[in-house]
Amino acid sequence: MMFQFTLFLLVPILGMGALGYFLDSKLGTKWIAILFFFIGALAGFRNIYRFAMSISDDKKDPDSNESEGGSEKKK
C-alpha cells in the first residue's frame, strides 16, 4: 500500500517535471518546468487524497453492498 502512495505521488511530479524540462529545452524558456512541476505536485496530492478516501470508505463498512444501490450484506 505504501508503494502505491509513492507511485501516486511521484509519477505525476516526475512526469510533468520531465515534460516541462523538455518543453523548456525546445522552446528556450525557463519557467515551464517549474509550472509543470507544481501542476504535477497538485495532481499527485489529489491522487493521494482520492486513494486515501477510497481506503477509508472501504474500512468504514466493508460488509455493505452500496454499489448495487442497497445496503444489503454480502453473502
C-alpha positions, 0 to 999 in steps of 0.5 A: 500500500505504501508503494502505491502512495509513492507511485501516486505521488511521484509519477505525476511530479516526475512526469510533468517535471520531465515534460516541462524540462523538455518543453523548456529545452525546445522552446528556450524558456525557463519557467515551464518546468517549474509550472509543470512541476507544481501542476504535477505536485497538485495532481499527485496530492489529489491522487493521494487524497482520492486513494486515501478516501477510497481506503477509508470508505472501504474500512468504514463498512466493508460488509455493505453492498452500496454499489448495487444501490442497497445496503444489503450484506454480502453473502 
